[in-house]
Structures are given as C-alpha cells and as structure tokens.
C-alpha cells in the first residue's frame, strides 16, 4: 500500500428535505423577481438575506478524505500437468517462474499471487479430466476484487481445457498473458481407445476398438504396428491404419481383473511415447459354472447342498444320488425300475473336463465308479480342476475314498475314528486370516452363538490349510492346492444342522458357498492377494496373506519412480497402506511373491491426447483481454510495464500490468462551511442595513 495526500470536496447536508428546500428557493426567487419588476427599494439586500437563509438551511460542509491506495495483484499460474513433463518443458517452466516472480516483485505497488496446477489422478471416480488452469485461477480470485488484478500470466504449453467461453466476463479481471514452454511445429503420435468393455465373460472374445492419430506430421505414414499384452505377456500383434478405427478381438483368460496394455510403435522424432499406449482393466466373470454333485446315499444334508448350489444363478448343477448300488440284488426286473442309470462314462470320461467343480457328498466305494474313473478325477484336479469331499462315516472305513487313487490329491488321511459327541465348530488361527472363513458373520470368540454338530471323522492333515477345527482341535475343514487344481475336505456331514437352525444354527449357506467358490477360483476369495484402489488422491494398497509377518510393497509408477511402503496390520488377514498419487497411468505393485497392476486415471486422458504446444485454445481469450502470447524458447521473457486500464495491454516485446489506482478510505473529516453563529451575525447585519436604508 502507498498513502496519498488528503482529498477534499464540497457537500451539502440540508436541515430540510431537499424538496422543501427547492420550493423555498423558488418562492424566494419569485419574490425577488417581482420586487425587481416593481423596482422596489432594497431588493438586492432582501435577495441577499433570503439567499443567506437558504444557504444556512442547505448547510454546506467540507469533506476531507484520507485515501490509502491499494497495491495491484499480478497472478502467475504455473502449469505442472502431465503434458508439461514432456522434454524440457518442466525445466523451462520452473526457471521461467522463478525469473518472472523475481521481476514482478521488483515492481513497486504490485503484489504477486502464485498458483500451481497439477493433474487430478482420480478421473475414474468422476473428477474432471485435463488441465483446469482457469478453474484454479477463479478459486484463487474469489477473495480478490477484479479491479485489483493487474494481469494473469500463464506459464503453460497451451493445452488448457477449461478456457472460458464468455470472453466479455474475462475482460473484467484484466489482461491474460501466456508464456509457452514448448516449441512450434512439434509432432506426436497418439493411441486412443474408442471402445473398451469394463467386464466380459471368461474364454469368450471381446471387442476393443482403438485409433492411431499422428499430429504435426508433414510426411504421413499409412500404418503402424500395434502390440497387445495381457497381464504383462504379449498375446497379439496387428497393423493399424493411421486415422482409422482398428477392431481387436481379445479373450479373457481368468476371472477377476484382467489387465490389457495396447501399444503402438513410436513415430520418428515425436515428443513422447507416453501416449503411445493405453491400459485397460476388464473384470472377467464366468458365464455358467458347471458343478457335478454326487451323493453316495440319501441323507439329511443332501438337500442343503442342492439348495445352496441351485440358488446360485451362475451355477449349472448336475446332481446324482446313488439309490441302488450294484450289490443290491432284490430280484426286481430292470425294465420295472424307474431309476436313471448312473452315466459314469459320460460324466467321468467324456465330459469330465467340462465341470468346474466335482463334489462327493457322503460317497463310499460301492463298485459304482471304477478306479480308472477315480484316477481320471485325480488327474483332472492336478490339471486345474476342483474337488470337494464332504465326508460321511464311511470315510473312516475301508470303503473310504482315501483308499482310491483320489488319495493323491486329498489332504486329510482318516485315522479310522469317528467323533459322535456334540461340539461347536471353531475357526482356526489360519482360518481367521483366510477369506473363506475369516469373513463369516461369527468368529471363534462368538462361537457359542453357533449350534453344535454331532459327528466328525478324525483325520490327519497331510497338507493344505486347516481353516476349521472340531473336538481336540482336530481338522474339520481343509483347503489345499494340488497341482494346478484345488481340493477341499469337510470332515463332517452335519453342516445341515446349521441350516435347520438347531441351537441357533450357523452360517451354513455362507460357509459352503465360500468353499465352493474358492474351489472355482473366485478372485475375491484368494488367500494371497495384492491389489490397490484409487481413493481420492491416494492409492490404497491392500494385501491379504496367511503370513502374519509385516510386508513391504514396492510401487513403481509410470514415470519409473519407486516407492517402498510398509503395510500395517488390519482385520481378517488384511494389511493396508496408502501412498499419494503423483501421476496417472499403470502402477506396478510387488511384495516379493505377488505382482499386481493398477491403472490410474482416465482411459483417454485429454492431457495426453494432443500434447503439442499450441496457441489454438488460448488465442481467443488472449485477444479479447488484450493479453499477449510469447514462445519462451525463441523469444524469452518480455518486458513488463504498468498501463492504464483503457490503454493497450501488450505488444510484441512487452506485456502490460494494469494500474488500477484503487484505494480505501482510512480517514474522514467533516467541517461545516457556514457556522450558525456567523450565519446569524450576517443575517442580523443584513437586517440592520435594510432598516437603516428604509429609515433614510
């Protein structure tokens, strides 16, 4: 601020309303004119007396203001978005910012307001995409009157995506100048995703449509080679015609998140290769899961399995119950039986690999399935299939499935003893960390709320993970990975008691559903997981593991920056941590055992669509506000001069800073020009002179 001299002005503060004062003045004027017309003696004295009385009623005052002039404000907007990280733009912008700020600070009566604009990395959550420099400027100017702004100076590459359309309103905040960090006549190649699904069915083709565009090319080429990688492995290559849509047919290989990276060969001499690739996350779902349920005999829990599997719309269930074993000979003719023959050859030889899960429910060896078919099932599991055995009492006898080729994949070996006392199933320490059992509605501390079971086949766990236990902490539920497949053993046939609500029941449906879907490789039920989600401007990393040791995750961002993050323990085997997001693109997570990918930002970010430095988007607003545009590489910084608001604000070699001359009143004095005493003396004097003149 700078203080100026006092400023005085004449004002009136009438004792009567202005209307009455005007009426009195007209009456006095009329009387005076009439007296002059009649040439009356003393007319001038009477007129002067009336004028004095009117002046007294008007009450003239002298106002004196003490004005303090306000400094103007120059706004510097520094663009640090992704396009400014290309080549030497970032260094040029930083050096220009420092020099510009130093120059403006040396100008008297001028304050500096600085704004830094960065890309938002949460556009997948609905935030605005692109460079929103004017939004940031408007936010900063909310508490600054427009007539105090000397100018706004943008240090940018010209790729601003929120330039105001109302140019008349833009004039109110002074000239808008631009200092461009790039170079003229740049060229670049861009890969843009025209169409990409967010989910798809596993093992069925999906259509992706991409487009390759070349900008600033004087000698265009006709085509470029495109490479497609899925989960880090190259799966296809193709040729794309420049400027035309290319359709790609890709197939999801597994459920859960599938990461696709589509990249195009770079253009000679282009600005950057950052926009030569796109990262697409597609969630894989299975169309229909084929489940084969074989019940060795009718029993109370059989309907529970059937109801749980039939209630799942994603499951196609094939269920057989063995009602008439081969050893049963009662003389009934075959033609009179209404039973369906067990199609063992079709199921266990021809169509075995069509099933995603095979369940043996209280099955025992009765000569129905030859050893060769059981050997097929064992091989099916090792090659990626899934097997669930819900054991009955026969599992503890010589008729056990463990006495077949399935012993190669079953993790629990029976001891021959069957518990028949009441017990409450418990979740083991490992089970508390496993998503199959760790997320059940009850846990071991609340186990009294669960109903009891009354049978369990004692077995020795030779492998796998024991998630639930029965009497004496004996294994009740065992899960194991066998080869490429998975196996589960439930060593009791009394889970149906929970479904019937016995003694309060328990989470039967939830437990059996989770076990079944873990066997069918549901991604959310994997015991070892490493993933991340975008939350605001943070990357929330989640790691699930049966290992209780603290984990450290290495995060590599698209720019190659590496961050080491130590995770903290959460509930149910989960470890979490957060890191701030610095840029959009593909982030790689590794913990020494697992590797995960997460795509951050918009699929087709505006910031990287056309990254050439350009005046196309900013020319109109610069012209409308009287601002200038200057290329830093070739022209350098301009001179700066103070200008009148109505004068020219820029030229080829200088930028204007508007001198607004705004002030605030810091002092005020009010003094009457005609004091009542003086007015009274003057009035009496006029009266005395008038009487004296009349008396002569």
C-alpha positions in Angstrom: 0.0 0.0 0.0 1.0 3.6 -0.5 -0.5 6.6 1.3 -1.5 9.7 -0.8 -2.4 13.3 0.3 -5.8 14.3 1.6 -8.6 14.9 -0.9 -11.3 17.5 -0.1 -14.8 18.0 -1.6 -17.8 20.2 -1.0 -21.0 18.6 0.0 -24.4 19.7 1.4 -26.3 18.4 4.4 -29.6 20.3 4.4 -31.7 20.7 7.5 -34.9 20.3 5.5 -35.8 17.7 2.9 -34.5 18.6 -0.5 -38.0 19.0 -1.9 -38.9 21.6 0.7 -35.6 23.4 0.1 -36.3 23.6 -3.6 -39.8 25.0 -3.0 -38.5 27.7 -0.7 -35.8 28.7 -3.2 -38.4 29.0 -5.9 -40.6 31.2 -3.7 -37.6 33.4 -2.8 -36.7 33.7 -6.4 -40.2 34.7 -7.3 -40.3 37.3 -4.6 -37.0 38.8 -5.8 -38.1 38.9 -9.4 -41.4 40.5 -8.5 -39.5 43.1 -6.4 -37.1 43.9 -9.3 -40.1 44.2 -11.7 -41.7 46.8 -9.4 -38.3 48.4 -8.8 -38.7 48.2 -5.1 -36.1 49.7 -2.9 -33.8 47.3 -1.0 -34.5 44.4 -3.4 -30.8 43.3 -3.5 -30.5 43.4 0.3 -33.6 41.3 0.7 -32.5 38.9 -2.0 -29.1 38.6 -0.3 -30.8 37.9 3.0 -33.0 35.2 1.5 -30.0 33.6 -0.2 -28.2 33.6 3.1 -31.1 31.9 4.8 -31.3 29.3 2.1 -27.6 28.7 2.3 -28.0 28.3 6.1 -30.7 25.7 5.5 -28.6 23.9 2.8 -25.8 23.5 5.4 -22.7 23.3 3.1 -19.9 21.2 4.5 -16.3 20.5 3.5 -15.4 16.7 3.4 -11.8 15.7 3.6 -10.9 12.0 2.9 -7.6 10.3 3.7 -7.1 7.8 0.9 -4.7 4.8 1.0 -4.1 3.4 -2.4 -4.1 -0.4 -2.8 -1.4 -2.4 -4.5 -2.4 -4.3 -7.6 -2.1 -8.0 -7.8 -0.4 -10.0 -10.6 -1.4 -13.6 -10.8 1.1 -16.2 -12.0 -0.3 -19.6 -13.0 2.3 -22.4 -13.3 1.2 -25.4 -15.3 2.7 -28.6 -13.9 0.3 -31.1 -15.5 1.5 -34.2 -17.3 2.0 -32.5 -20.7 4.5 -30.2 -19.0 6.6 -33.1 -18.1 7.5 -33.7 -21.8 11.0 -33.0 -22.8 12.5 -29.8 -21.3 9.1 -28.2 -20.7 9.2 -28.7 -16.9 12.7 -27.2 -16.5 11.8 -24.3 -18.8 8.6 -23.6 -16.8 10.4 -23.8 -13.4 13.2 -21.4 -14.5 10.7 -19.0 -16.1 8.6 -19.0 -13.0 11.5 -18.1 -10.7 12.7 -15.3 -13.1 9.2 -13.9 -13.7 8.4 -13.8 -10.0 11.7 -12.0 -9.3 11.0 -9.4 -11.9 7.4 -8.7 -10.8 8.4 -8.4 -7.2 10.8 -5.6 -8.1 7.9 -3.5 -9.5 6.5 -1.0 -6.9 2.9 -1.2 -5.7 2.5 -4.7 -7.1 1.8 -7.9 -5.2 2.2 -11.4 -6.5 -0.2 -14.3 -6.3 1.1 -17.7 -7.5 -1.0 -20.8 -8.5 0.3 -24.3 -9.3 -1.9 -26.5 -11.5 -1.5 -30.3 -11.4 -3.5 -33.1 -13.0 -6.1 -34.8 -10.9 -5.4 -38.5 -10.8 -9.0 -39.6 -9.8 -10.8 -39.1 -13.0 -12.0 -42.7 -12.9 -14.1 -41.6 -9.9 -15.8 -38.8 -11.8 -13.4 -35.9 -11.3 -12.6 -33.6 -14.2 -10.1 -34.7 -16.7 -7.5 -32.5 -18.4 -5.8 -29.2 -17.4 -8.2 -26.9 -15.5 -6.0 -23.9 -15.0 -8.8 -21.3 -15.2 -10.7 -23.1 -12.5 -7.7 -22.9 -10.3 -7.4 -19.2 -11.1 -11.0 -18.5 -10.4 -10.7 -20.2 -7.0 -7.7 -18.0 -6.1 -9.5 -14.8 -7.2 -12.6 -15.4 -5.1 -11.3 -13.1 -2.4 -9.7 -10.6 -4.7 -11.8 -7.8 -6.3 -11.5 -8.0 -10.2 -10.5 -4.3 -10.4 -7.3 -5.0 -8.3 -6.0 -7.6 -10.8 -3.1 -6.2 -12.8 -2.8 -9.2 -15.1 -2.8 -13.0 -15.2 0.3 -14.7 -16.6 0.1 -18.4 -17.5 3.3 -20.4 -17.9 2.0 -23.3 -19.9 2.2 -25.3 -23.2 -1.2 -24.0 -24.3 -3.0 -27.3 -23.6 -5.7 -25.8 -21.3 -9.1 -27.5 -21.3 -11.3 -25.0 -19.4 -10.8 -21.8 -21.3 -13.8 -19.5 -20.6 -16.3 -19.2 -23.4 -17.7 -15.9 -22.1 -14.9 -13.5 -23.2 -16.8 -10.4 -22.1 -16.6 -11.5 -18.4 -13.0 -12.4 -18.8 -12.1 -8.8 -19.6 -13.1 -7.8 -16.1 -10.1 -9.4 -14.5 -7.5 -7.6 -16.7 -5.2 -8.9 -19.5 -4.4 -12.6 -19.7 -0.9 -13.3 -20.9 0.7 -16.6 -21.9 4.3 -17.8 -21.9 4.5 -21.0 -23.9 7.2 -23.6 -22.9 7.1 -25.8 -25.9 8.2 -25.3 -29.5 6.3 -24.6 -32.7 5.7 -27.3 -35.3 6.0 -30.2 -32.9 4.8 -33.7 -33.9 3.4 -36.6 -31.9 1.6 -40.0 -32.3 -1.3 -40.8 -30.1 -3.1 -44.1 -29.4 -6.8 -43.6 -28.4 -9.2 -46.2 -27.1 -12.5 -45.7 -28.9 -14.4 -48.6 -27.3 -13.4 -50.9 -24.4 -15.6 -53.1 -22.2 -15.4 -52.9 -18.5 -16.3 -56.6 -18.0 -16.6 -59.7 -20.0 -17.1 -63.5 -19.9 -14.1 -65.7 -19.4 -13.0 -67.6 -22.5 -15.3 -65.6 -24.8 -13.9 -63.0 -27.3 -14.3 -59.3 -26.5 -14.1 -56.4 -29.0 -11.8 -53.5 -28.4 -11.7 -50.5 -30.9 -8.6 -48.3 -31.0 -7.4 -45.4 -33.2 -4.0 -44.2 -34.1 -3.5 -40.5 -34.8 -0.5 -38.6 -36.0 -0.3 -34.8 -35.3 2.1 -32.3 -36.9 3.4 -34.8 -39.5 4.4 -33.3 -42.9 5.0 -36.7 -44.5 2.3 -39.0 -43.1 2.7 -42.8 -43.0 -0.1 -45.2 -43.8 0.1 -47.7 -40.9 1.8 -48.6 -37.6 2.3 -51.8 -35.7 0.2 -52.4 -32.6 1.2 -54.8 -29.8 -1.3 -56.2 -27.2 -0.1 -57.6 -23.9 -2.4 -59.3 -21.3 -1.3 -59.4 -17.7 2.2 -58.5 -18.8 2.5 -61.1 -21.6 2.3 -60.3 -25.3 -0.7 -62.1 -26.8 -1.2 -60.4 -30.3 0.2 -58.0 -32.8 -1.6 -56.2 -35.6 -1.2 -53.3 -38.2 -3.3 -50.2 -37.6 -4.1 -47.8 -40.4 -3.4 -44.2 -39.2 -6.6 -42.3 -38.6 -8.9 -45.3 -38.9 -10.6 -47.5 -36.3 -9.0 -50.9 -35.6 -11.1 -53.6 -34.1 -9.3 -56.1 -31.8 -10.8 -59.4 -30.6 -9.3 -60.4 -27.3 -10.2 -63.1 -24.8 -10.3 -63.0 -21.0 -8.3 -65.9 -19.6 -9.4 -65.8 -15.9 -11.9 -64.3 -13.6 -11.3 -61.0 -11.8 -9.2 -58.2 -13.1 -7.6 -58.7 -16.5 -5.0 -56.0 -17.5 -4.5 -55.2 -21.2 -1.7 -53.0 -22.4 -2.1 -51.9 -26.1 0.9 -50.1 -27.5 1.8 -48.7 -30.9 5.3 -48.2 -32.4 6.7 -44.7 -31.9 6.8 -42.1 -34.5 10.3 -40.8 -35.5 11.1 -37.6 -33.8 7.8 -37.4 -31.8 7.5 -35.6 -28.5 6.9 -38.5 -26.2 5.9 -42.2 -26.1 3.7 -41.8 -23.0 0.6 -41.5 -25.2 1.6 -44.4 -27.4 -0.1 -47.0 -25.1 -3.3 -47.5 -23.2 -4.0 -49.6 -20.1 -7.4 -51.2 -19.8 -8.8 -53.2 -16.9 -11.5 -55.7 -17.7 -13.3 -57.7 -15.0 -13.7 -61.3 -16.0 -16.8 -63.2 -15.0 -17.7 -66.8 -15.7 -20.8 -67.3 -17.8 -22.0 -70.5 -16.1 -20.2 -72.7 -13.6 -20.7 -76.4 -14.2 -20.9 -78.3 -11.0 -21.3 -82.1 -10.6 -22.7 -83.3 -7.2 -22.6 -87.0 -6.5 -24.4 -88.1 -3.3 -23.4 -91.5 -2.2 -26.7 -92.1 -0.4 -29.8 -90.1 0.6 -29.3 -88.2 3.9 -30.4 -85.1 5.7 -27.7 -82.9 4.4 -28.1 -83.8 0.7 -30.9 -81.2 0.2 -28.8 -78.5 1.8 -26.0 -78.9 -0.8 -28.6 -79.0 -3.6 -30.4 -75.9 -2.4 -27.2 -73.8 -2.0 -25.9 -74.7 -5.4 -29.3 -74.3 -7.2 -29.8 -70.9 -5.6 -26.7 -69.5 -7.2 -27.7 -68.2 -10.7 -24.2 -68.6 -12.0 -24.1 -72.4 -11.3 -25.4 -75.2 -13.5 -25.8 -78.2 -11.3 -25.8 -81.8 -12.3 -26.8 -83.9 -9.3 -26.9 -87.7 -8.9 -27.8 -89.7 -5.8 -26.9 -93.4 -5.8 -30.1 -95.1 -4.7 -29.4 -98.6 -5.9 -25.8 -99.8 -5.7 -24.7 -102.8 -7.8 -24.5 -105.1 -4.8 -28.3 -104.7 -4.2 -30.0 -107.7 -5.7 -33.7 -108.0 -4.8 -34.9 -109.7 -8.0 -36.7 -106.7 -9.4 -36.6 -106.7 -13.2 -34.5 -103.9 -14.7 -37.5 -103.0 -17.0 -39.6 -102.2 -14.0 -37.2 -99.9 -12.3 -37.9 -96.1 -12.6 -34.3 -95.1 -11.6 -32.0 -93.4 -14.0 -28.8 -95.4 -14.7 -25.7 -93.5 -13.4 -24.0 -92.3 -16.7 -20.5 -92.8 -15.4 -18.8 -93.0 -18.8 -20.3 -89.7 -20.0 -19.5 -87.9 -16.7 -16.1 -89.2 -15.8 -14.6 -89.8 -19.2 -16.2 -87.8 -22.0 -17.4 -84.6 -20.1 -15.2 -84.6 -17.1 -13.2 -81.5 -18.1 -16.4 -79.6 -18.7 -17.0 -79.4 -15.0 -15.6 -76.6 -12.8 -16.2 -78.5 -9.6 -16.9 -82.0 -8.6 -18.5 -82.7 -5.2 -18.6 -86.1 -3.5 -21.2 -86.0 -0.7 -21.0 -88.9 1.8 -19.7 -91.1 -1.1 -18.3 -94.5 -0.4 -16.8 -97.2 -2.6 -19.6 -99.4 -3.7 -18.3 -100.5 -7.1 -20.1 -97.7 -8.9 -17.0 -95.9 -10.0 -14.1 -98.0 -11.2 -10.6 -97.0 -10.2 -9.8 -95.8 -13.7 -12.5 -93.1 -13.4 -11.3 -92.1 -10.0 -7.9 -91.8 -11.5 -9.3 -89.5 -14.1 -10.7 -87.3 -11.4 -7.3 -87.2 -9.7 -5.6 -86.2 -13.0 -8.5 -83.7 -13.6 -7.7 -81.9 -10.3 -3.9 -81.8 -10.9 -4.6 -80.2 -14.3 -6.7 -77.4 -12.9 -10.0 -78.9 -11.7 -11.6 -78.6 -8.3 -12.8 -81.4 -5.9 -14.8 -81.1 -2.7 -15.4 -84.1 -0.5 -18.0 -83.8 2.3 -17.1 -86.9 4.2 -19.5 -89.2 5.9 -18.9 -92.1 8.4 -17.7 -94.3 5.5 -14.6 -92.2 5.2 -13.2 -93.8 8.3 -13.7 -97.3 6.9 -12.1 -99.4 4.2 -14.8 -98.0 1.9 -13.2 -94.6 2.1 -12.4 -92.6 -1.0 -8.9 -92.3 0.6 -8.4 -95.9 -0.4 -8.7 -95.0 -4.1 -6.5 -93.0 -6.5 -8.0 -89.9 -5.0 -5.6 -90.2 -2.1 -3.0 -88.5 -4.3 -5.0 -85.2 -4.0 -6.9 -85.5 -0.7 -5.1 -83.6 2.1 -6.7 -85.4 5.0 -5.9 -89.0 5.9 -8.6 -90.8 8.0 -7.4 -92.4 11.3 -10.5 -94.7 11.5 -12.1 -92.9 14.4 -15.4 -91.0 14.3 -16.4 -88.4 16.9 -20.0 -88.7 17.8 -20.2 -86.2 20.7 -21.6 -82.7 20.4 -19.2 -79.9 19.6 -19.2 -76.4 18.2 -17.1 -75.9 15.0 -14.3 -73.4 15.6 -12.3 -71.2 13.2 -8.6 -71.8 13.4 -6.0 -69.1 13.6 -5.2 -69.6 10.0 -8.9 -69.6 9.2 -9.3 -66.2 10.8 -7.0 -64.8 8.1 -8.5 -66.8 5.2 -11.3 -65.0 3.3 -13.3 -68.2 3.1 -13.8 -68.3 6.9 -12.3 -65.1 8.2 -15.2 -63.0 7.0 -18.0 -65.2 8.3 -20.5 -63.4 10.5 -19.3 -65.1 13.6 -15.8 -65.9 14.8 -14.2 -68.0 17.5 -15.0 -65.6 20.3 -18.6 -65.7 19.4 -18.7 -69.5 18.7 -21.3 -70.1 21.5 -23.8 -68.5 19.2 -23.4 -71.3 16.7 -25.2 -74.6 17.0 -23.4 -77.9 17.7 -22.6 -80.7 15.3 -22.6 -84.3 16.4 -20.2 -86.1 14.1 -16.8 -85.6 12.7 -14.4 -88.0 11.0 -11.0 -87.8 12.6 -8.2 -87.3 10.0 -4.6 -86.3 9.9 -3.9 -83.2 7.8 -1.1 -84.1 5.5 -1.1 -80.8 3.7 -3.2 -77.7 2.9 -4.6 -75.2 5.4 -6.9 -76.2 8.2 -9.5 -73.4 8.5 -12.0 -75.0 10.9 -11.5 -77.4 13.7 -13.7 -79.7 15.9 -13.1 -81.6 19.1 -9.5 -81.5 20.4 -8.6 -79.1 17.6 -8.9 -81.8 15.0 -9.2 -80.7 11.4 -12.7 -80.1 10.3 -12.3 -78.1 7.1 -9.1 -78.4 5.0 -8.3 -76.5 1.8 -5.3 -77.4 -0.4 -3.9 -76.6 -3.8 -3.0 -79.7 -5.7 -1.0 -79.2 -8.9 -3.0 -76.6 -10.8 -6.2 -77.5 -9.1 -7.8 -77.2 -5.7 -9.2 -79.6 -3.1 -11.4 -79.1 -0.1 -12.4 -81.6 2.6 -15.2 -81.1 5.0 -14.8 -83.9 7.5 -18.4 -83.9 8.7 -21.9 -84.5 7.3 -23.7 -82.4 9.9 -23.5 -78.9 8.4 -27.2 -79.3 7.7 -27.9 -78.7 11.4 -26.9 -75.1 11.0 -29.3 -74.7 8.0 -32.1 -76.1 10.2 -31.4 -73.6 12.9 -30.5 -76.2 15.5 -29.4 -74.5 18.8 -29.4 -71.2 16.9 -27.9 -72.6 13.7 -24.9 -71.1 11.9 -23.7 -69.7 8.6 -24.1 -73.0 6.7 -25.0 -71.4 3.3 -22.3 -68.8 3.6 -19.6 -71.3 4.5 -20.5 -73.8 1.8 -20.9 -71.1 -0.8 -17.5 -69.6 0.0 -15.8 -73.0 0.0 -17.3 -73.9 -3.4 -16.4 -70.5 -5.0 -12.8 -70.7 -3.6 -12.5 -74.1 -5.3 -13.8 -72.4 -8.6 -11.1 -69.7 -8.2 -13.2 -66.7 -7.2 -10.6 -63.9 -7.1 -12.1 -62.2 -4.0 -11.6 -65.4 -2.0 -7.9 -65.9 -2.8 -5.9 -66.2 0.4 -3.0 -64.4 -1.2 -4.0 -61.1 -2.7 -2.2 -57.9 -3.6 -4.4 -55.1 -5.1 -4.9 -51.3 -4.9 -7.8 -49.0 -5.4 -7.8 -45.2 -6.1 -9.3 -43.2 -3.1 -9.2 -39.5 -3.8 -5.6 -38.5 -4.5 -4.3 -41.6 -2.7 -3.5 -45.1 -3.8 -5.0 -47.5 -1.2 -2.9 -50.8 -1.2 -4.5 -53.9 0.3 -2.6 -57.1 0.8 -4.2 -60.3 2.1 -2.0 -63.2 3.2 -1.9 -66.1 5.6 1.6 -65.0 6.6 1.5 -62.8 9.7 4.9 -61.1 9.1 4.8 -57.4 8.2 5.0 -56.8 4.5 6.7 -54.2 2.4 5.3 -53.4 -1.0 7.2 -51.8 -3.9 5.2 -49.4 -6.0 6.6 -48.3 -9.4 4.7 -45.5 -11.1 4.6 -44.9 -14.9 7.5 -42.4 -14.7 9.7 -45.1 -13.2 9.7 -43.7 -9.6 9.9 -46.4 -7.0 8.3 -46.2 -3.6 8.7 -48.6 -0.7 5.7 -48.9 1.6 5.5 -50.8 4.8 1.9 -52.1 5.4 0.1 -52.0 8.7 -2.0 -54.9 10.0 -5.8 -54.7 9.7 -8.5 -57.2 10.4 -9.1 -60.7 8.9 -5.6 -61.2 7.5 -5.6 -57.8 5.7 -2.6 -55.4 5.6 -3.1 -51.9 4.2 -1.2 -48.8 3.4 -1.6 -45.6 1.4 0.7 -43.6 -0.9 -0.1 -40.3 -2.6 -0.6 -40.4 -6.4 1.8 -38.3 -8.4 0.7 -39.3 -12.0 -1.8 -41.3 -13.9 -1.0 -44.5 -15.8 -0.1 -48.1 -14.9 1.3 -48.6 -11.4 3.1 -51.9 -10.6 2.9 -53.4 -7.1 5.2 -56.1 -5.9 5.7 -57.7 -2.4 8.4 -60.2 -3.3 5.9 -63.0 -4.0 3.0 -61.4 -5.8 2.8 -58.8 -8.6 -0.3 -56.7 -9.3 -1.2 -53.9 -11.7 -3.5 -51.0 -11.3 -4.4 -48.4 -13.9 -4.9 -44.9 -12.5 -6.6 -42.1 -14.4 -8.9 -41.7 -17.4 -8.8 -44.2 -20.3 -8.2 -41.4 -22.8 -6.8 -38.5 -20.8 -7.3 -35.2 -22.5 -3.9 -34.1 -21.2 -2.1 -36.6 -23.4 -4.4 -36.6 -26.4 -2.6 -33.7 -28.2 0.4 -32.6 -26.2 1.9 -30.3 -28.8 2.5 -26.8 -27.6 -0.2 -24.7 -29.3 -2.0 -21.3 -29.3 -5.2 -22.8 -30.7 -7.1 -23.0 -27.3 -5.8 -19.7 -25.8 -5.6 -17.3 -28.7 -9.2 -16.0 -28.4 -9.1 -15.2 -24.7 -5.7 -13.5 -25.0 -7.0 -11.3 -27.9 -10.2 -10.5 -26.0 -8.5 -9.3 -22.9 -5.6 -7.6 -24.6 -3.1 -10.1 -23.5 0.0 -11.4 -25.3 1.4 -14.8 -26.2 5.1 -15.5 -26.3 7.2 -18.5 -27.1 9.9 -18.8 -24.4 12.3 -20.9 -26.4 12.6 -18.4 -29.2 11.6 -15.1 -27.7 12.4 -15.3 -24.0 10.6 -13.3 -21.3 9.1 -10.0 -22.4 9.4 -6.6 -20.7 6.7 -5.6 -18.2 5.2 -2.1 -17.9 2.4 -0.5 -16.0 -0.5 0.5 -18.2 -3.8 2.5 -17.8 -6.9 0.2 -17.8 -8.2 1.6 -21.1 -4.8 1.6 -22.9 -3.2 -1.2 -24.9 -2.1 -4.1 -22.7 0.5 -5.9 -24.8 2.9 -5.7 -27.8 5.4 -8.0 -29.5 8.1 -7.3 -26.9 6.2 -6.2 -23.7 3.3 -7.3 -21.5 1.1 -4.8 -19.7 0.3 -4.8 -16.0 -2.9 -2.8 -15.4 -2.5 0.1 -12.9 -6.0 0.2 -11.4 -5.4 3.0 -8.8 -7.8 1.5 -6.3 -7.9 2.9 -2.8 -9.6 2.6 0.5 -10.6 5.5 2.8 -8.7 5.3 6.1 -9.5 8.8 7.4 -12.5 11.2 7.2 -13.2 14.8 8.3 -16.4 16.8 8.0 -16.4 20.6 8.6 -19.4 23.0 8.2 -18.6 25.8 5.8 -21.1 28.2 7.4 -21.3 28.1 11.2 -24.6 29.1 12.8 -23.0 32.0 14.7 -21.5 33.5 11.5 -24.8 33.0 9.7 -26.7 34.7 12.5 -24.4 37.7 12.5 -24.6 38.0 8.7 -28.4 37.8 8.9 -28.6 40.5 11.6 -26.2 42.7 9.6 -28.4 42.4 6.5 -31.5 43.3 8.6 -29.8 46.3 10.2 -28.6 47.6 6.9 -32.1 47.1 5.5 -33.7 49.0 8.3 -31.2 51.8 8.1 -31.7 52.1 4.4 -35.5 52.2 4.9 -35.3 54.8 7.6 -33.4 57.3 5.5 
